[in-house]
Amino acid sequence: MKPTFISELELLLTRFSYLGIGADIASMGLIELWGVYCYLRRHADG
Protein backbone atom coordinates (compact mmCIF):
# COMPACT_ATOMS: atom_id res chain seq x y z
CA MET A 1 0.00 0.00 0.00
CA LYS A 2 1.37 3.37 -1.04
CA PRO A 3 1.23 6.23 1.49
CA THR A 4 -1.03 9.04 0.32
CA PHE A 5 1.68 11.69 0.19
CA ILE A 6 3.70 9.72 -2.38
CA SER A 7 1.50 10.71 -5.33
CA GLU A 8 1.82 14.39 -4.44
CA LEU A 9 5.56 13.90 -3.93
CA GLU A 10 5.80 12.55 -7.47
CA LEU A 11 4.12 15.71 -8.79
CA LEU A 12 6.40 17.94 -6.74
CA LEU A 13 9.48 16.08 -7.97
CA THR A 14 8.36 16.70 -11.54
CA ARG A 15 7.69 20.37 -10.82
CA PHE A 16 11.08 20.86 -9.18
CA SER A 17 13.10 18.48 -11.35
CA TYR A 18 15.80 21.13 -11.76
CA LEU A 19 16.79 20.48 -8.11
CA GLY A 20 18.02 17.01 -9.10
CA ILE A 21 16.37 15.19 -6.20
CA GLY A 22 14.51 12.67 -8.38
CA ALA A 23 17.56 10.52 -9.07
CA ASP A 24 17.99 9.74 -5.36
CA ILE A 25 14.37 8.88 -4.56
CA ALA A 26 14.63 5.15 -5.29
CA SER A 27 17.23 4.64 -2.55
CA MET A 28 15.33 6.56 0.16
CA GLY A 29 13.25 5.15 2.97
CA LEU A 30 9.79 6.33 3.93
CA ILE A 31 11.00 8.83 6.54
CA GLU A 32 13.49 10.35 4.10
CA LEU A 33 10.76 10.60 1.47
CA TRP A 34 8.56 12.39 4.00
CA GLY A 35 11.40 14.87 4.62
CA VAL A 36 11.80 15.53 0.90
CA TYR A 37 8.03 15.94 0.61
CA CYS A 38 7.97 18.51 3.43
CA TYR A 39 10.89 20.39 1.90
CA LEU A 40 9.27 20.55 -1.53
CA ARG A 41 5.88 21.58 -0.08
CA ARG A 42 7.56 24.52 1.69
CA HIS A 43 9.41 25.34 -1.52
CA ALA A 44 6.13 25.22 -3.49
CA ASP A 45 4.29 27.41 -0.99
CA GLY A 46 6.90 30.10 -1.41
Buried (B, 14 or more C-beta within 10 A) or exposed (E): EEEEBEEEBEEBBEEBEEEEBEEEBEEEEEEEBBEBBEBBEEEEEE
